[in-house]
């Protein structure tokens, strides 16, 4: 009996192309173990599968007294620069719009139990992350996700990341229309698209159904789309306000208006054109200035727009631009139960408290959206399975992860709210306080992130505990967000009170601090960013929060927002309120300042590694050539198995892949038809003698031409298949040489 | 061979475990266990889950409150598979005894020897089905008899098919852990 494997068990349940991609990744893993794939190339390939590094994966960890070496069994083998093979890593699971079915959630719970540390984590971009995952477990993990319709492709790396959207789309009172089908179709359109493979950095897209509410946070995205309508000749026309070049990080920038009204049928080509401009002109060498916001700033929005429209005009028409418009109902959700009214009370105090903060009525009468407050975005597999059951009982397959690291049920019939809350409370998830001051958002920080400077999760956990007591109404409505470093994954810029991890040297020792940022704005899609007021020792941050909220509560005028309060009172006076908290006593007097929240080790910044947010710059050509090499490898395996025709097909495909990778450099519109690839390759590389061996001339190119002529019409013997595989290998080698010769290869 | 085995030794009392974060950090620093330990994670904000986890390369050790019962959860992840249950159990009990010996802890831990949870987190090779139970039962019985004595324990399969294969073991009047560990080392 053959050994049971997930690949075999899930055969027929995974989309063919997704299954093939995972097989290729598994082959890449095997080749990397034999050092047959270059380190940086493998790193970017792994990142583009959502397999991320984690703190200490360089094999060094400060134990509070000294740095110790983590001696992993595989020794010097790496999965990227300074990244030990065996070091546990993070698996990011991208969930477009944060949307999850019960079945998908159950599978993710299984994966957390079998491959991770028994915890699932909701991120600030509607993903789920599993931590402490071994790279060799990832292909099976991906297969199990793919079998329920989830791909991790391009969850990390220099590509289009998860596409986020307001979690209330479709049920919100304020939206122009439901953006779900657009966001969903765009995710599939851009997934693996040729035009998003050569970015210098990542690219994040967000959708929002309205302009005023905070949920979509379009303003700080690389590309943001806000639903809008126009009436033309009496007909309501759907479209989007399109923004570009927003971003947080150390240089936060508001997105700029690219198109006031982009008709729905023009959204995808416009996006594709933006991607092409970014890939072509975006910074590649200086990683800290490679996001699109820098390009937009450098060119100016008018020039960027001109280039985008110029690129748009050159695009080859693609039926996927508009096909999805025929089926906008594809993402439509239907309630499981009929609408109903909440039974007359009295209800328990716990329920009323939860209802006040965690329930909001839908546009559809008789239904509500219920938010599950997830402390720090974490939950267990048991809780996840219970959530899946609750969804099946009350709402149908309709849940979404939110950027606040919570979870929402949509379409809860109002009459079920009491029971639903009781069931959540039974699994420890019935806490009130969603979207309130105690519902603190945080990135992973020093817990698991290689770039973390201070413990954002530790701080967020401490603030959650302290703010759990009843707060004055005005204070309760404030938002706190924490980031472990300037990369701002905690989105602290748009909070009323934001904290950004920094370190300070005091008497020759390092002390964890947080930079205080006040007065950001969540409204208007993260409409404006707060002001930095100076660094506070981590251990005094809760006191700072206490003083600032107290001052706001006592001195606010009317319905003044915190942002308006800060602007009226002035930075100087606000800073004076907390000035004394910046003092750090000597270590001998109070050593507690010298360790971070939740981490008793003496604080150090020695554990900061090289981040992988920036990925590795790998061009489309390099990826294509690597893919062609994998095809040759697969052909060799098939040849060994006596599958001659399959081996010959793979060998031909390897040459086509390599030829396409090269030809695409000369013609961005190149399609996938073999005839077109061969023609373009011949025109741009062979006739120009770029693909030309100093001794053999066009000999290697002829291998492709001959294989192309014979493709599909020939039965191969072992000898003829063997010859073709050999020729494919020579062709791929020649492609590498040609690419290097013209100087476009990266060092 | 047992794939991805997890064992939980329950504590006698339910106590706060946040204080064991520094303990586990010290275990890493002083290389208390003869294996590669990597980091400590505090999930005490999560209800009924792994609260404080000592992450290792082969094994994680979690002070776990799953299903509301506090215990030490031994999670074998990779590396040489324990040939028998008793080999995994020996490592889990060793860690439990070390935790009991942490006398400076604000909330000392004491572990029961009369109850045990055994889980196999491998749905491919050991789904939570009757067939898996029948296949694994003889091996489990053999090892548990060596530990508790023939007829001195009960095994009960628990959980649904969605959950990992799990059995609970009850052994009334079992010897203390320190005694059991001696039997494990000679079995």
Interface residues (C-beta under 8 A of the other chain):
Chain A: X4 X5 X6 X9 X55 X56 X61 X63 X64 X65 X68 X70 X71 X72 X73 X86 X87 X88 X106 X110 X113 X114 X117 X118 X119 X131 X132 X134 X375 X376 X378 X379 X380 X382 X383 X385 X427 X428 X429 X447 X458 X461 X464 X598 X599 X600 X601
Chain B: X4 X21 X22 X25 X28 X29 X36 X38 X39 X41 X42 X43 X45 X46 X47 X48 X49 X50 X53 X55 X57 X60 X62 X64 X66 X67 X75 X77 X78 X79 X121 X122 X123 X124 X125 X162 X163 X164
